Amino acid sequence: MLLASLPPGVTIPVHHDTGYWVSRSHRIHVPIIVPDGGSRILFCVGGDGGGGGEDPNAVRINLDEGRVFEMNNQQKHSVSNCSKDYRVHLILDYVDEGFDFVAQQTTHVPLVRGETLVQTRRTIDREVSERAEWSGAEWSGVERSGAGH
């Protein structure tokens, strides 16, 4: 589960998600905060993923607040927040019943209270606040950083 905030004026360019998890999971979006009724948020999927009419095969997703939709993130997609306010989505990934996702992973990293994961297009990084509950044994090789890192 991820609460994703897209700042005003920001575009996530055309891309498709990769990695072992992508072909085995379903991605559900729940728009929580959609400025301007979604009229200034361009969320496009399919074709080359571009919006704004340059690709007739790209589909613009209707982003009504609270409207739940599943997205195939193996397809090309992009999003632009052309509004003056943040766009916030709740994103949930799940796998089909019977698939043992944990057994398929090479590593499992438990989080502790106060730890934050920061995901970019290429990495998932761990940040530990000064108030995190941790012990040296749990954190061997993990660099502590403040929230501003």
N, CA and C of each residue as an Amber inpcrd file, in Angstrom:
protein
   447
   0.8570000  -1.1630000   0.0000000   0.0000000   0.0000000   0.0000000
   0.9070000   1.2310000   0.0000000   0.5300000   2.2210000  -0.7960000
   1.3420000   3.4140000  -0.9680000   0.4230000   4.6150000  -1.1000000
   0.7210000   5.6710000  -0.3890000   0.0140000   6.9350000  -0.5520000
   0.9180000   7.8030000  -1.4190000   0.5020000   8.0390000  -2.6660000
   1.3500000   8.7230000  -3.6410000   0.8590000  10.1400000  -3.8620000
   1.7480000  11.0930000  -3.6540000   1.4410000  12.5070000  -3.8040000
   2.2220000  13.0580000  -4.9890000   1.5060000  13.6680000  -5.9260000
   2.1530000  14.2680000  -7.0880000   2.0240000  15.7800000  -6.9720000
   3.1560000  16.4770000  -6.8170000   3.1170000  17.9300000  -6.6390000
   2.5790000  18.6600000  -7.8730000   2.1030000  19.8830000  -7.6770000
   1.6290000  20.6840000  -8.8070000   2.7350000  20.9280000  -9.8170000
   2.3710000  20.8770000 -11.1000000   3.3190000  21.1730000 -12.1620000
   4.3010000  20.0640000 -12.4840000   4.1330000  18.8810000 -11.8860000
   5.0830000  17.7800000 -12.0790000   4.5250000  16.7740000 -13.0810000
   5.4120000  16.2630000 -13.9270000   5.0650000  15.2040000 -14.8760000
   5.9400000  13.9920000 -14.6050000   5.3260000  12.8360000 -14.5490000
   6.0600000  11.5720000 -14.5540000   6.0190000  11.1090000 -16.0000000
   7.1670000  11.0990000 -16.6820000   7.1680000  10.8280000 -18.1210000
   6.7420000   9.4010000 -18.4540000   6.5100000   9.1750000 -19.7310000
   6.0910000   7.8670000 -20.2200000   7.0910000   6.8060000 -19.7690000
   6.5620000   5.7470000 -19.1820000   7.3880000   4.6330000 -18.7240000
   6.4860000   3.4100000 -18.5450000   7.0810000   2.2840000 -18.2880000
   6.3460000   1.1040000 -17.8370000   7.1440000   0.5130000 -16.6840000
   6.4310000  -0.0730000 -15.7360000   7.0870000  -0.6280000 -14.5640000
   7.7110000  -1.9700000 -14.9230000   8.8440000  -2.2580000 -14.2930000
   9.5470000  -3.5030000 -14.5610000   9.8910000  -4.1710000 -13.2430000
  10.3230000  -5.3880000 -13.3250000  10.7060000  -6.1380000 -12.1370000
   9.8360000  -7.3680000 -11.9850000  10.3040000  -8.2660000 -11.1650000
   9.6240000  -9.5460000 -10.9480000   8.1720000  -9.3630000 -10.5220000
   7.9170000  -8.3960000  -9.6620000   6.5960000  -8.1970000  -9.0670000
   5.5520000  -7.7450000 -10.0730000   5.9580000  -7.0480000 -11.1370000
   4.9970000  -6.4090000 -12.0450000   4.0900000  -7.4200000 -12.7280000
   4.6500000  -8.5050000 -13.2390000   3.8440000  -9.4720000 -13.9800000
   2.9980000 -10.3550000 -13.0700000   3.2050000 -10.2670000 -11.7730000
   2.4950000 -11.1360000 -10.8400000   1.5440000 -10.3920000  -9.9020000
   1.4360000  -9.0910000 -10.0930000   0.5890000  -8.3260000  -9.1770000
  -0.4400000  -7.5050000  -9.9380000  -1.4450000  -7.0920000  -9.2190000
  -2.4700000  -6.1890000  -9.7180000  -2.2860000  -4.8590000  -8.9990000
  -2.4030000  -3.7590000  -9.7160000  -2.2360000  -2.4380000  -9.1090000
  -3.5800000  -1.7140000  -9.1360000  -4.0260000  -1.3430000  -7.9450000
  -5.2920000  -0.6420000  -7.7720000  -4.9990000   0.8000000  -7.3610000
  -5.6390000   1.7560000  -8.0190000  -5.5390000   3.1730000  -7.6710000
  -6.8570000   3.6380000  -7.0820000  -6.7780000   4.4160000  -6.0320000
  -7.9430000   5.0920000  -5.4680000  -7.5860000   6.5760000  -5.3640000
  -8.1150000   7.4110000  -6.2760000  -7.8600000   8.8400000  -6.1740000
  -8.4660000   9.4070000  -4.8850000  -7.6330000  10.0200000  -4.0590000
  -8.0740000  10.5800000  -2.7810000  -8.2850000  12.0870000  -2.9060000
  -7.2920000  12.7810000  -3.4330000  -7.3910000  14.2270000  -3.6720000
  -7.1090000  14.4600000  -5.1530000  -8.1120000  14.9700000  -5.8480000
  -7.9840000  15.2350000  -7.2800000  -8.3690000  16.6960000  -7.5270000
  -7.3840000  17.5620000  -7.6870000  -7.6790000  18.9830000  -7.8760000
  -8.4810000  19.2400000  -9.1570000  -9.2900000  20.2610000  -9.1180000
 -10.0480000  20.7130000 -10.2960000 -10.9110000  19.6150000 -10.9100000
 -11.3770000  18.6820000 -10.0760000 -12.2180000  17.6070000 -10.5930000
 -11.5170000  16.6920000 -11.5730000 -10.1900000  16.7430000 -11.6060000
  -9.4120000  15.8830000 -12.5050000  -9.1950000  16.4710000 -13.8800000
  -9.7760000  17.6400000 -14.1390000  -9.6760000  18.2140000 -15.4840000
  -8.2460000  18.6200000 -15.8500000  -7.4030000  18.8490000 -14.8430000
  -6.0310000  19.2840000 -15.1140000  -4.9940000  18.2230000 -14.7230000
  -5.4820000  16.9710000 -14.5620000  -4.5930000  15.8380000 -14.3210000
  -4.6770000  14.9440000 -15.5560000  -3.5580000  14.7510000 -16.2290000
  -3.5130000  13.8990000 -17.4150000  -2.8580000  12.5810000 -17.0470000
  -3.6600000  11.5540000 -16.8420000  -3.1850000  10.2220000 -16.5060000
  -3.5470000   9.3360000 -17.6930000  -2.5380000   8.9330000 -18.4700000
  -2.7740000   8.1980000 -19.7110000  -2.0840000   6.8460000 -19.6790000
  -2.7690000   5.8180000 -20.2280000  -2.2690000   4.4480000 -20.2470000
  -2.4560000   3.8830000 -21.6540000  -1.4870000   3.0890000 -22.1030000
  -1.5960000   2.4170000 -23.3940000  -0.8970000   3.1870000 -24.4940000
  -0.8170000   2.5700000 -25.6620000  -0.1060000   3.1880000 -26.7680000
   1.3130000   3.4750000 -26.3470000   1.7620000   4.7050000 -26.5970000
   3.0950000   5.0830000 -26.1160000   3.0070000   5.7430000 -24.7450000
   1.7830000   5.7790000 -24.1620000   1.5720000   6.3100000 -22.8220000
   1.4070000   7.8000000 -22.7510000   1.5840000   8.4840000 -23.8680000
   1.4880000   9.9420000 -23.8690000   0.0470000  10.4140000 -23.8760000
  -0.1980000  11.5120000 -23.2380000  -1.5430000  12.0740000 -23.2010000
  -1.6390000  13.2990000 -24.0800000  -2.6950000  14.0410000 -23.9000000
  -2.8530000  15.3010000 -24.6120000  -3.1620000  15.1480000 -26.0830000
  -3.5740000  13.9450000 -26.5170000  -4.0100000  13.7660000 -27.8870000
  -2.9320000  13.3590000 -28.8670000  -1.6450000  13.2740000 -28.4460000
  -0.6170000  12.9260000 -29.4230000  -0.5870000  11.4450000 -29.7550000
  -1.1950000  10.5870000 -28.9440000  -1.2590000   9.1570000 -29.2460000
  -2.7080000   8.7020000 -29.1830000  -3.3050000   8.3650000 -30.3190000
  -4.7180000   7.9620000 -30.3210000  -4.9630000   6.6440000 -29.6010000
  -3.9080000   5.8560000 -29.3360000  -4.0700000   4.5830000 -28.6350000
  -3.9560000   4.7190000 -27.1200000  -3.5270000   5.8740000 -26.6370000
  -3.4430000   6.1030000 -25.1950000  -4.8400000   6.4600000 -24.6770000
  -5.1860000   5.9110000 -23.5420000  -6.4910000   6.1600000 -22.9320000
  -6.2950000   7.0600000 -21.7190000  -7.0290000   8.1570000 -21.6670000
  -6.9820000   9.0320000 -20.4970000  -7.9230000   8.4580000 -19.4390000
  -7.3860000   8.2820000 -18.2320000  -8.1430000   7.6980000 -17.1320000
  -8.9540000   8.7820000 -16.4280000 -10.2340000   8.4900000 -16.1860000
 -11.1120000   9.3850000 -15.4270000 -10.7170000   9.3010000 -13.9560000
 -10.3930000  10.4340000 -13.3490000  -9.8680000  10.4490000 -11.9860000
 -10.8230000  11.0720000 -10.9760000 -12.0480000  10.6230000 -10.9410000
 -12.9680000  11.1060000  -9.9180000 -12.4960000  10.6380000  -8.5430000
 -12.5680000  11.5170000  -7.5510000 -12.1740000  11.1400000  -6.1890000
 -12.9940000   9.9420000  -5.7330000 -12.2970000   8.9430000  -5.1770000
 -12.9420000   7.7490000  -4.6600000 -13.2370000   6.6860000  -5.6990000
 -13.0600000   6.9780000  -6.9730000 -13.3070000   5.9910000  -8.0410000
 -12.1430000   5.0130000  -8.0910000 -12.4040000   3.7540000  -7.8510000
 -11.3720000   2.7220000  -7.7980000 -11.1490000   2.1720000  -9.2040000
  -9.8800000   2.0380000  -9.6040000  -9.5970000   1.4120000 -10.8910000
  -8.3110000   0.6040000 -10.8160000  -8.2660000  -0.4500000 -11.6380000
  -7.0650000  -1.2680000 -11.7550000  -6.3030000  -0.8220000 -12.9900000
  -4.9950000  -0.7560000 -12.8560000  -4.1560000  -0.3270000 -13.9560000
  -3.1160000  -1.3900000 -14.2600000  -2.9420000  -1.7130000 -15.5320000
  -1.8860000  -2.6190000 -15.9490000  -0.6170000  -1.7900000 -16.1270000
   0.2260000  -1.7800000 -15.1090000   1.4000000  -0.9220000 -15.1580000
   2.5580000  -1.5300000 -15.9490000   2.3070000  -2.6510000 -16.6290000
   3.2610000  -3.1510000 -17.6100000   3.1120000  -2.3710000 -18.9180000
   1.9500000  -1.7310000 -19.0960000   1.7320000  -0.8950000 -20.2650000
   2.4040000   0.4570000 -20.0530000   2.7160000   1.1220000 -21.1450000
   3.2520000   2.4760000 -21.0540000   2.2100000   3.3740000 -20.4030000
   2.6730000   4.2660000 -19.5410000   1.7600000   5.2090000 -18.8910000
   2.5370000   6.4490000 -18.4550000   1.7850000   7.5200000 -18.2380000
   2.3720000   8.7850000 -17.7940000   1.3060000   9.5560000 -17.0280000
   1.7620000  10.5360000 -16.2520000   0.8130000  11.3970000 -15.5390000
   1.4200000  12.7920000 -15.4310000   0.5750000  13.7860000 -15.6140000
   0.9660000  15.1910000 -15.4580000  -0.0380000  15.8690000 -14.5530000
   0.4710000  16.5800000 -13.5610000  -0.3880000  17.3720000 -12.6810000
  -0.2650000  18.8230000 -13.1370000  -1.2210000  19.2540000 -13.9310000
  -1.2120000  20.6170000 -14.4800000  -1.9930000  21.5800000 -13.5960000
  -2.3570000  21.1280000 -12.4150000  -3.1150000  21.9810000 -11.4980000
  -2.1680000  22.7330000 -10.5660000  -2.7430000  23.5110000  -9.6600000
  -1.9580000  24.2630000  -8.6750000  -1.9520000  23.5800000  -7.3110000
  -2.5060000  22.3510000  -7.2430000  -2.5970000  21.6250000  -5.9820000
  -2.0540000  20.2070000  -6.1490000  -1.7520000  19.5770000  -5.0180000
  -1.2610000  18.2060000  -5.0290000  -2.3600000  17.2430000  -5.4590000
  -1.9520000  16.1900000  -6.1700000  -2.8310000  15.0630000  -6.4730000
  -2.3710000  13.9150000  -5.5910000  -3.3010000  13.2470000  -4.9000000
  -2.9550000  12.1590000  -3.9890000  -3.7770000  10.9210000  -4.3410000
  -3.0810000   9.7870000  -4.5080000  -3.7260000   8.4970000  -4.7550000
  -3.2920000   7.5080000  -3.6960000  -4.2070000   6.6310000  -3.3090000
  -3.8740000   5.4430000  -2.5410000  -3.6450000   4.3450000  -3.5750000
  -2.4830000   3.6990000  -3.5200000  -2.1550000   2.6490000  -4.4750000
  -1.9720000   1.3470000  -3.7040000  -2.6740000   0.3100000  -4.1580000
  -2.6030000  -1.0020000  -3.5170000  -2.1830000  -2.0360000  -4.5440000
  -1.2210000  -2.8510000  -4.1990000  -0.8200000  -3.9740000  -5.0460000
  -1.2530000  -5.2580000  -4.3600000  -1.7670000  -6.2080000  -5.1470000
  -2.0990000  -7.5100000  -4.5890000  -1.7890000  -8.5820000  -5.6150000
  -1.6370000  -9.8170000  -5.1420000  -1.4090000 -10.9540000  -6.0240000
  -2.5930000 -11.8890000  -5.9110000  -2.7710000 -12.7340000  -6.9250000
  -3.8820000 -13.6800000  -6.9270000  -3.7490000 -14.6810000  -5.7810000
  -4.8910000 -15.1700000  -5.3030000  -4.9190000 -16.1550000  -4.2290000
  -4.1060000 -17.3750000  -4.6440000  -3.3360000 -17.8890000  -3.6990000
  -2.5330000 -19.0730000  -3.9660000  -1.1110000 -18.7830000  -4.3930000
  -0.8240000 -17.5410000  -4.7630000   0.5390000 -17.1960000  -5.1540000
   1.3190000 -16.8030000  -3.9110000   2.3980000 -17.5050000  -3.6380000
   3.2070000 -17.2440000  -2.4530000   4.2970000 -16.2430000  -2.8070000
   3.9410000 -14.9710000  -2.7690000   4.8440000 -13.8980000  -3.1760000
   6.0920000 -13.8510000  -2.3020000   5.9280000 -14.0200000  -1.0070000
   7.0640000 -13.9500000  -0.0950000   8.0590000 -15.0620000  -0.3940000
   7.5770000 -16.2660000  -0.6890000   8.4820000 -17.3810000  -0.9880000
   9.2720000 -17.1370000  -2.2630000   8.7460000 -16.3250000  -3.1690000
   9.4140000 -16.0440000  -4.4370000  10.4860000 -14.9650000  -4.3050000
  10.4850000 -14.2430000  -3.2210000  11.4400000 -13.1500000  -3.0360000
  12.7710000 -13.6760000  -2.5220000  13.8360000 -13.0080000  -2.9150000
  15.1580000 -13.4030000  -2.4380000  15.4610000 -12.7890000  -1.0810000
  14.8100000 -11.6530000  -0.7710000  15.0190000 -11.0210000   0.5230000
  13.6910000 -10.5130000   1.0540000  13.6120000 -10.4280000   2.3450000
  12.4510000  -9.8570000   3.0220000  13.0020000  -8.9000000   4.0650000
  12.5990000  -7.6460000   4.0030000  13.1500000  -6.6450000   4.8970000
  12.0330000  -6.1150000   5.7870000  12.0210000  -6.4960000   7.0620000
  11.0050000  -5.9530000   7.9630000  11.3120000  -4.4910000   8.3010000
  10.2750000  -3.6900000   8.3880000  10.4360000  -2.2860000   8.7660000
  10.1970000  -2.1320000  10.2550000  10.7690000  -1.0920000  10.8220000
  10.5380000  -0.7830000  12.2230000   9.8290000   0.5530000  12.3180000
   9.2050000   0.7950000  13.4620000   8.5050000   2.0530000  13.6830000
   9.4530000   3.2310000  13.4610000   9.0070000   4.1940000  12.6900000
   9.8130000   5.3690000  12.4180000  10.6180000   5.2820000  11.1280000
  10.6340000   4.1140000  10.5090000  11.3630000   3.9630000   9.2490000
  10.4380000   4.3190000   8.0900000  11.0010000   4.9360000   7.0650000
  10.2480000   5.3430000   5.8850000  10.9030000   4.7610000   4.6510000
  10.0910000   4.2880000   3.7190000  10.6010000   3.8860000   2.4120000
  10.3120000   5.0060000   1.4360000  11.3080000   5.3800000   0.6580000
  11.1610000   6.4270000  -0.3380000  11.3960000   5.7850000  -1.6940000
  10.3550000   5.7810000  -2.5330000  10.4470000   5.1370000  -3.8320000
  10.5970000   6.1790000  -4.9300000  11.5800000   5.9610000  -5.7840000
  11.7290000   6.7690000  -6.9860000  11.4960000   5.8270000  -8.1650000
  11.6920000   6.3120000  -9.3620000  11.4910000   5.4560000 -10.5330000
  12.4640000   4.2910000 -10.5440000  13.6290000   4.4350000  -9.9500000
  14.6690000   3.4160000 -10.0750000  15.0170000   2.6970000  -8.7650000
  14.7270000   3.3030000  -7.6190000  15.1700000   2.7020000  -6.3650000
  14.0940000   2.7820000  -5.2870000  14.2780000   1.9720000  -4.2830000
  13.5060000   2.0760000  -3.0500000  14.5370000   2.2110000  -1.9390000
  14.5210000   3.3410000  -1.2620000  15.5260000   3.6340000  -0.2470000
  14.8930000   3.6720000   1.1330000  15.6710000   3.2920000   2.1270000
  15.2260000   3.3090000   3.5160000  15.7370000   4.5710000   4.1830000
  14.8600000   5.2440000   4.8990000  15.2500000   6.3850000   5.7130000
  14.7920000   6.1210000   7.1380000  15.6830000   6.3830000   8.0720000
  15.3910000   6.1360000   9.4760000  15.4210000   7.4580000  10.2110000
  14.3100000   7.7980000  10.8370000  14.2850000   9.0340000  11.6050000
  15.0300000   8.8270000  12.9120000  15.3710000   9.9210000  13.5580000
  16.0730000   9.8390000  14.8420000  15.2090000   9.1670000  15.9060000
  13.8990000   9.1430000  15.7030000  12.9840000   8.5690000  16.6950000
  12.6630000   7.1080000  16.4170000  13.2780000   6.5130000  15.4040000
  12.9860000   5.1290000  15.0440000  13.4100000   4.1840000  16.1670000
  12.6340000   3.1180000  16.3140000  12.9690000   2.0810000  17.2940000
  13.8120000   1.0390000  16.5710000  15.1130000   1.0480000  16.8350000
  15.9850000   0.1420000  16.1190000  17.1020000  -0.3360000  17.0120000
  17.7110000  -1.4400000  16.6220000  18.8920000  -1.9340000  17.3190000
  19.9620000  -2.1980000  16.2710000  21.1920000  -2.1710000  16.6950000
  22.2960000  -2.3850000  15.7680000  22.1990000  -3.6980000  15.0180000
  21.7000000  -4.7550000  15.6740000  21.5930000  -6.0620000  15.0260000
  20.6210000  -6.0050000  13.8490000  19.5140000  -5.2530000  13.9960000
  18.5300000  -5.1650000  12.9250000  19.0280000  -4.3210000  11.7660000
  19.9570000  -3.4270000  12.0440000  20.3230000  -2.4140000  11.0710000
  21.7540000  -2.5020000  10.5740000  22.3800000  -3.6640000  10.6730000
  23.7520000  -3.7390000  10.1980000  23.7920000  -3.3760000   8.7120000
  24.6280000  -2.4350000   8.3740000  24.7850000  -2.0130000   6.9890000
  23.7720000  -1.0130000   6.5020000  22.8480000  -0.5640000   7.3550000
  21.8470000   0.4130000   6.9420000  22.2550000   1.7700000   7.4650000
  22.3330000   2.7400000   6.5760000  22.7280000   4.0880000   6.9720000
  21.5100000   4.8400000   7.4900000  21.6590000   5.4580000   8.6560000
  20.5840000   6.2670000   9.2190000  20.5940000   7.6200000   8.5380000
  19.4160000   8.1300000   8.2410000  19.3210000   9.4710000   7.6630000
  18.1020000  10.1640000   8.2270000  18.1360000  11.4600000   8.2320000
  16.9940000  12.2350000   8.7010000  15.9490000  12.3660000   7.6230000
  14.8040000  12.9160000   7.9730000  13.7070000  13.0350000   7.0290000
  14.0630000  13.9460000   5.8640000  15.0250000  14.8510000   6.0420000
  15.3920000  15.7510000   4.9730000  16.3680000  15.1700000   3.9700000
  16.7930000  13.9300000   4.1570000  17.8040000  13.3200000   3.2900000
  17.2450000  13.0100000   1.9340000
